[in-house]
Structure formats: structure tokens, C-alpha cells
């Protein structure tokens, strides 16, 4: 009998090892395949699109991607803290509307004679309040994040229409001129803003105790609660941080467009795509800030390459939808094997 038990134990151990190897192989293929696909995309556009692989064009892509990148980093923080389950996990659908209202607040304050300091504070406060409303709805009232942020999105979009009367509010100031200008190496200042902001966010999320707690709460909420971590407070802080990212992106949007925008809602799909794609650029298939920067550049280079080849940009939305399906399906399959 003892020999039979040992044999069964060895067999089970062998199956566990095979499952772990299969999970590692699937993750490696997903991560490595994404890197290769990104490289292939760059090579393709470098060959077919004129001036694609030049310092000036790369700088322009970084600058044009700054708004998307900041928003996507905010959503990534929420996904890390709430878990990657799209239905029950962390999600913030109000980010694009947050951008629109924050930009409208900033542009309105500047156009009515207030200084940049007041306008910046107003935009960040607006974004932070939207994040706080999301946090209260989710943490205190227990509303599913998908539904809570969807409701907040509609309320915020309505407030923007009331404030701007569905018109573009123009804005001009010295600070906005600096943001919309070019820096060293003739690269847009917005590109440097994106890089610096990414470094700061990555430093906090990836290398501080707060960031480690955020990952713990998102991946193992029950274990984190049992360990004494303030789970609700950490989740709430992720939504407030996301809201502040929305406020910052609103300021960047005003500098880029010289005013508010009435089409901020169109940013939602690219933001979701970018945040979800960050998973495949991580070796452990978890959302990371660095992965979000890479996925931001992927979306940016894809759009830029289509423009240089005179291909309709409407195709980009279709490709983004396909990318969402592929990423969610691939990561779900890989995690399902791990659970099995």
C-alpha cells in the first residue's frame, strides 16, 4: 500500500510539474510573441512608411501619445489594485470623460482671467473628485466597478456639456505655450512629460511598499485582508490616483489642442486597449507601468504608421478591438491553465 501511495504521489507531482511547465511556456510564448510583434510592426513601417524611423517622428509619436499614456497609467493602477477580472475587477470607464471635464475646467478658468496655478489646481481637483466619487461608489456602496464608473462617466460627460455648452473653450497662457513647444533634440515637451511621469509612477507602483500592497490587494484580496492590509483604503486610493491622472491628462489636452475638447469620449477604447496590453509586455503577465508605456507606444506607432501610409485611421479602432479580444482571451486561457 505504501508503495502504491508513493507511486500516486510521484504521478501527481509529475502532473503538477507538467502543468507548471505548460503555464510557463504559454506565458513565455505570449510575452515573447508580443515583443516580436511589436518589433515586426516597427520594421514594417520603417520599410514602407517614409520618415517613420526618424528621431523627429519618434518624438512626435511620444508627444502625441502623452495624453493617452497618462490616462492608461491611471487605468493600470486601478487594474493592479482591483484585479484583472474585467467584469468584477478594477476598471475605470470614467477616465475619458474625466479628461473632457478637467480640460473644460482648466480652459474655462484660463479664459476667464485666472492664472495657470489656479487652473492647474482646478483641473487636478476636478479629476481627484471624480476619482473620489468612483471610490465611494465602489468601496462604500459596493457597486461593481464596471457599473459604478459607467454611471460616473455619463454624469461627468453631462457636466462637461453644461459647462462648455457643447462648444470648444479656447485657452492660451505662458504655461500652455511651454507644454505645447519643443524641448531638447527638437522633441515635444509633452514627450518628456510622458517619460518623466512614467518614471515617477513606475517608481511608486513597482518599487515602494505602497505599490507592493496594491499588487497584493489586487491579486489576493482575501489574503491581503487576512494579513491586516487596509484593502478598502488601498482600492479607494487607486481610483483617486486614476482620477488625478484624468485631471493631468486634461491639462495636457488643453496644451495640445489650445482649448477644451468635445470628443474626449473617443479616448475610452484606446485607453482600455493600452492598459490591457500592458499585461503581455510583462514577463509575469501582470499589469505594469513600464508595460503600459510600451503598449502606449505600440498604439501610437500603429496610428502614426497608418497616417504616413495614408490608410484610413478608422481601421485603428477595429484593430484595437481585436487586440482587446486577443489579450483578454490569451491571458484568461493562460491563467486558466495555471488554476487547473
C-alpha positions in Angstrom: 0.0 0.0 0.0 2.8 2.4 0.9 4.4 1.7 -2.5 1.2 2.5 -4.3 0.8 5.8 -2.4 4.4 6.7 -3.3 3.7 5.9 -7.0 0.5 8.0 -7.0 2.4 10.8 -5.3 5.1 10.7 -7.9 2.5 10.7 -10.7 0.7 13.7 -9.2 4.0 15.5 -8.7 4.8 14.8 -12.3 1.5 16.2 -13.5 2.0 19.4 -11.4 5.4 19.8 -12.9 4.0 19.4 -16.4 1.2 21.9 -15.7 3.8 24.4 -14.3 5.9 23.9 -17.4 2.9 24.3 -19.7 1.9 27.5 -17.9 5.4 28.9 -18.1 5.6 28.0 -21.8 2.3 29.7 -22.6 3.3 32.8 -20.7 6.7 32.9 -22.5 5.0 32.5 -25.9 2.5 35.3 -25.1 5.2 37.7 -23.8 7.8 36.8 -26.4 5.3 36.9 -29.2 4.1 40.3 -28.2 7.7 41.7 -28.2 8.3 40.1 -31.6 5.0 41.5 -33.0 6.0 45.0 -31.8 9.4 44.7 -33.4 7.8 43.4 -36.6 5.4 46.3 -36.7 8.3 48.8 -36.3 10.3 47.1 -39.1 7.3 47.0 -41.4 6.5 50.7 -41.0 10.2 51.6 -41.2 10.4 50.0 -44.7 7.0 51.1 -46.1 6.4 54.5 -44.4 8.6 57.5 -45.3 10.3 59.2 -42.4 8.8 56.7 -39.9 12.0 55.7 -38.1 13.5 59.2 -37.6 14.1 61.0 -34.3 11.7 63.7 -35.2 8.8 61.3 -35.9 9.6 59.2 -32.8 9.5 62.3 -30.7 6.2 63.4 -32.3 4.7 59.9 -31.5 5.8 60.3 -27.9 4.3 63.7 -27.7 1.0 62.7 -29.3 0.8 59.7 -27.0 1.3 61.6 -23.8 -2.4 62.2 -23.1 -3.2 58.5 -23.9 -0.2 57.3 -21.8 -1.2 59.3 -18.7 -4.8 58.1 -18.9 -3.7 54.5 -19.4 -1.3 54.6 -16.5 -4.2 55.7 -14.3 -6.3 52.8 -15.5 -3.4 50.4 -15.0 -3.2 51.5 -11.3 -6.9 50.7 -10.9 -6.4 47.3 -12.6 -3.5 46.4 -10.4 -5.4 47.3 -7.2 -8.7 45.8 -8.2 -7.6 42.7 -10.1 -7.6 42.0 -13.8 -11.1 40.5 -14.0 -12.8 42.8 -16.5 -16.3 42.3 -15.1 -15.6 42.2 -11.3 -12.1 43.6 -11.1 -10.6 47.1 -11.3 -11.8 49.2 -14.2 -12.4 53.0 -14.6 -14.6 53.8 -17.6 -14.9 57.4 -16.5 -11.3 58.3 -17.4 -12.1 59.7 -20.9 -15.0 61.8 -19.6 -12.7 62.9 -16.7 -10.3 64.2 -19.3 -13.0 66.1 -21.0 -14.4 67.8 -17.9 -10.9 68.5 -16.4 -9.8 70.1 -19.7 -13.0 72.2 -19.8 -12.4 73.4 -16.2 -8.8 74.3 -17.0 -9.7 76.1 -20.2 -12.6 77.9 -18.6 -10.5 79.2 -15.7 -7.8 80.4 -18.0 -10.2 82.1 -20.5 -11.9 83.9 -17.6 -8.6 85.5 -16.5 -7.4 83.2 -13.8 -3.7 82.2 -13.6 -2.2 78.9 -14.5 -1.7 77.9 -10.9 -5.5 78.3 -10.2 -6.3 76.5 -13.4 -3.9 73.6 -12.7 -5.4 73.2 -9.2 -8.9 73.3 -10.6 -8.2 70.6 -13.2 -6.4 68.3 -10.7 -9.1 68.9 -8.1 -11.8 68.0 -10.7 -10.0 64.8 -11.6 -9.4 63.9 -8.0 -13.1 64.5 -7.1 -14.2 62.2 -9.9 -11.9 59.5 -8.6 -13.2 60.0 -5.1 -16.8 59.6 -6.3 -15.8 56.4 -8.0 -14.1 55.2 -4.8 -17.1 55.9 -2.7 -19.5 54.2 -5.1 -17.3 51.1 -5.2 -15.8 50.8 -1.8 -18.6 52.2 0.5 -21.7 51.3 -1.5 -20.3 48.1 -3.0 -21.3 48.8 -6.6 -19.5 46.7 -9.2 -16.7 48.9 -10.7 -17.8 48.4 -14.2 -21.3 49.8 -13.5 -20.1 52.4 -11.0 -17.6 54.0 -13.3 -20.0 53.7 -16.3 -22.6 55.8 -14.3 -20.0 58.3 -13.3 -18.8 58.6 -16.9 -22.3 59.7 -18.0 -22.7 62.1 -15.2 -19.2 63.7 -15.9 -19.9 63.9 -19.6 -23.2 65.7 -18.9 -21.4 68.2 -16.6 -18.9 68.9 -19.3 -21.7 69.7 -21.7 -23.3 72.0 -19.2 -20.0 73.8 -18.5 -19.0 74.3 -22.2 -22.4 74.4 -23.8 -21.0 71.7 -26.2 -18.5 74.2 -27.6 -14.7 74.3 -27.6 -13.4 76.7 -24.9 -10.1 78.3 -26.2 -7.3 78.8 -23.8 -3.8 80.4 -24.1 -1.2 81.1 -21.4 2.6 81.0 -20.9 2.4 77.6 -19.3 0.4 76.1 -22.1 2.9 77.6 -24.6 5.7 75.8 -22.8 3.9 72.5 -22.8 3.0 72.8 -26.5 6.5 73.7 -27.5 9.6 71.6 -28.3 12.4 70.7 -25.9 16.0 69.4 -26.4 16.7 67.5 -29.6 13.6 69.1 -31.1 11.3 66.7 -29.3 7.9 67.9 -28.0 7.8 68.8 -24.3 4.8 66.5 -24.0 7.1 63.6 -24.8 9.3 64.5 -21.9 6.3 64.9 -19.6 5.2 61.3 -20.5 8.6 59.8 -19.9 9.1 61.7 -16.5 5.5 60.8 -15.4 6.0 57.2 -16.3 9.3 57.0 -14.3 7.6 58.5 -11.3 4.6 56.3 -11.5 6.7 53.2 -12.0 8.9 54.1 -9.1 5.9 54.4 -6.8 4.0 51.3 -8.0 6.8 48.9 -8.7 9.4 49.8 -6.0 7.6 51.1 -2.9 5.7 49.3 -0.1 2.5 51.1 -1.3 2.9 49.5 -4.7 3.6 46.1 -3.3 0.4 46.4 -1.2 -1.5 47.5 -4.3 -0.4 44.3 -6.1 -1.2 42.1 -3.1 -4.7 43.6 -2.8 -5.5 43.1 -6.5 -4.1 39.6 -6.8 -5.0 38.1 -3.4 -7.7 40.3 -1.7 -8.7 37.7 0.9 -5.1 37.0 1.9 -4.3 40.7 2.0 -7.3 41.3 4.3 -6.2 38.4 6.5 -2.7 39.9 6.7 -4.2 43.1 8.0 -3.9 45.3 5.0 -6.4 48.1 4.6 -7.9 46.7 1.5 -10.7 49.2 1.0 -8.4 52.2 1.6 -5.9 50.9 -0.9 -8.6 50.2 -3.6 -10.1 53.7 -3.0 -6.7 55.3 -3.3 -6.2 53.6 -6.7 -9.4 55.2 -8.0 -8.3 58.6 -6.6 -4.9 58.2 -8.3 -6.7 57.3 -11.5 -8.8 60.5 -11.2 -5.8 62.6 -10.7 -4.3 61.1 -13.9 -7.5 62.2 -15.7 -7.0 65.7 -14.3 -3.4 65.8 -15.5 -4.3 64.5 -18.9 -6.9 67.3 -19.2 -4.2 69.9 -18.7 -2.0 68.2 -21.4 -5.0 68.1 -23.7 -5.6 71.8 -23.4 -2.0 72.5 -24.2 -2.1 70.1 -27.2 -5.4 71.4 -28.6 -5.2 75.0 -27.3 -8.6 74.5 -25.6 -11.1 72.1 -24.3 -12.3 69.1 -26.4 -15.8 67.9 -27.1 -14.7 64.4 -28.3 -12.9 63.1 -25.2 -15.2 60.1 -25.1 -13.4 58.7 -28.2 -10.4 58.2 -26.0 -12.0 55.4 -23.9 -11.3 52.5 -26.3 -7.6 53.4 -26.8 -7.2 53.8 -23.0 -8.7 50.4 -22.3 -6.6 48.7 -25.1 -3.4 50.3 -23.8 -3.9 49.3 -20.2 -4.9 45.7 -21.0 -2.0 45.4 -23.4 0.4 46.2 -20.6 -0.1 42.7 -19.3 1.6 41.0 -22.3 4.7 43.1 -22.0 5.3 41.8 -18.5 7.2 38.5 -18.0 4.8 37.6 -15.2 1.7 38.6 -17.3 0.6 41.2 -14.8 -0.1 44.9 -15.5 2.9 47.1 -15.0 3.6 50.8 -15.6 6.6 50.0 -17.9 4.3 47.7 -19.9 1.7 50.5 -20.2 4.4 52.8 -21.7 5.3 50.1 -24.3 1.6 49.5 -25.2 1.1 53.2 -25.4 3.9 53.4 -27.9 2.5 50.4 -29.8 -0.8 52.1 -30.2 0.9 55.4 -31.1 3.2 53.9 -33.7 0.3 52.0 -35.2 -1.7 55.1 -35.6 1.3 57.1 -36.9 2.2 54.4 -39.4 -1.3 54.3 -40.8 -1.2 58.1 -41.2 2.1 58.0 -43.0 0.8 55.4 -45.4 -2.4 57.3 -46.0 -4.5 54.4 -44.6 -7.9 55.3 -43.0 -7.4 55.8 -39.3 -10.8 54.3 -38.7 -9.2 50.9 -39.2 -7.2 51.5 -36.0 -10.3 51.3 -33.9 -11.1 47.9 -35.4 -7.6 46.7 -34.7 -7.8 48.0 -31.1 -11.0 46.0 -30.6 -9.3 42.8 -31.9 -6.3 43.4 -29.6 -8.6 43.6 -26.6 -10.2 40.3 -27.5 -6.8 38.6 -28.2 -5.2 39.9 -25.0 -8.2 39.0 -22.7 -8.6 35.6 -24.3 -4.9 34.8 -24.2 -4.4 35.9 -20.6 -7.6 34.2 -19.4 -6.5 30.9 -21.1 -3.0 31.1 -19.6 -4.4 31.8 -16.1 -7.0 29.1 -16.5 -4.2 26.6 -17.1 -2.5 27.8 -14.0 -5.6 27.4 -11.9 -6.2 24.0 -13.3 
